[in-house]
């Protein structure tokens, strides 16, 4: 005998609605970032079981990121937000990022003689 799996349409609809709300929330956050930075571009990267990382770079060089529970949901969010999405984080896109003192002390400070991060 073959095993069959019961599908609960209500549970499926509830999960779909939750995913739609999450995508809409991420899209609002992306739009707010874009508004605050004179526009934005992004890149979606799969980060394993955790989901996907949406890296945002503003026209002013400011940057940030968001994490979505899945790559598909991240794609929906950037599409809803209407930003330009790059396949890779390199070249001209990466060159738009402007770092400040915080990034230098947190990410490279120890290597380039900045204050200790301990």
Secondary structure by P-SEA (a helix, b strand, c coil): cbbbbbbcaaaaaaaaaaaaaaaaaaaaaaaaaaaacccccbbbbbcccccbbbbbbcccccccccccccaaaaaaaaaaacccccccccccccccccccaaaaaccccccccccccc
